[in-house]
Amino acid sequence: MVSVEIPLIISVLTLGVIAGGFNISKIIAYQEVNGILALKYPLLLLTLLLVYPAEVMMNPLTLTNAETEIVEGPFTEYSGRRLALLELAHLTERFILASLIVDLFFHLDFGIPLANIIYNLTCSLFIIVFYTFIEAVSSRIRIIEAVKWYIVFTNIICIIGLIQAVVERTFLRVV
C-alpha cells in the first residue's frame, strides 16, 4: 500500500543520506561514531514505529489481509503445513523488520559479539511483544481510516524528520 511505503522509504533513505551511504553497515558505523540515531532523529524513528504494524499486517492495521472484505485470496485454501509456513513467514517478517529498526536507530557495539546478538534480540523482541500487546487489545480499523492516517499524519512526521536531517546536514554541517 502506497500510503505505508512512502514514509517507510523516505525514513530509510533519509538515514542513508545522513550516514553517507545506503548500506546498513554505513548507518551502523555512523552510529558508532555519532551515537544512536533515535536520539538525534526521533521523528524518523516514530515514522518507522507507526509504519511497523501495517507493514507486518498486525491489528489494528491489517490492511492487506482484511478478512471481512477479501473473501478470496491465498489464505482461503491453505491449512495445515501450508498455512503454518505462511504464518511462519509473517512472524519472520515481523522479527526482521523489528531487528532492522533496532539496527537503524538503536545500534550499540559492546565489543563482544554474543553481547551484541543478545542486545539486538532483546530489543527486537521488546518491539514485537509491544506490538503484539497492541494487536491483542485492539480491533482492526477500516481501510479508509488507515489510509487517511498514513497519508496525512505519518507522511507529515516523516517529511518533518527529512527537513530536520537536511537542515542539519546542509546548514549546521553535522557530520
Residue pairs with C-beta under 8 A, 6 or more apart in sequence:
1 54
1 63
1 64
1 147
1 150
3 146
3 147
3 150
3 151
3 154
3 155
4 51
4 54
4 55
4 63
4 150
4 154
6 155
6 158
7 47
7 50
7 51
7 150
7 154
7 155
7 157
7 158
8 47
8 48
8 51
8 55
10 47
10 155
10 158
10 159
10 162
11 44
11 47
11 48
11 51
11 158
11 161
12 48
12 104
13 22
14 41
14 44
14 161
14 162
14 165
15 27
15 37
15 41
15 44
15 104
16 22
16 26
16 27
17 165
17 169
18 27
18 30
18 37
18 41
18 165
18 169
19 26
19 27
19 29
19 30
20 26
20 30
21 27
24 100
24 103
24 104
27 37
27 103
27 104
27 107
28 103
28 107
30 37
31 37
31 107
32 107
32 109
34 40
34 175
36 105
36 106
36 107
36 108
37 44
37 45
37 104
37 105
38 45
38 105
38 106
41 105
41 161
41 164
41 165
43 157
43 158
43 160
43 161
43 164
44 105
44 158
44 161
44 162
44 165
45 101
45 105
46 157
46 161
47 154
47 157
47 158
47 161
48 101
48 104
48 105
49 101
50 150
50 153
50 154
50 157
51 150
51 154
52 58
52 97
52 98
52 101
52 127
52 131
53 59
53 60
53 61
53 131
53 134
53 135
54 61
54 63
54 146
54 150
55 97
56 90
56 93
56 94
56 97
56 131
57 63
57 64
57 65
57 90
58 94
58 131
58 132
58 134
58 135
59 134
59 135
59 136
59 138
59 139
59 140
60 134
60 135
60 138
60 139
60 140
60 141
60 146
61 140
61 141
61 146
62 140
63 143
63 146
63 147
65 73
65 75
66 140
66 143
67 75
69 143
74 86
75 83
75 86
78 86
94 128
94 131
95 124
95 128
98 123
98 124
98 125
98 127
98 128
99 120
99 124
101 124
101 127
102 120
102 123
102 124
102 127
103 120
106 123
108 116
108 119
109 116
110 116
110 119
168 174
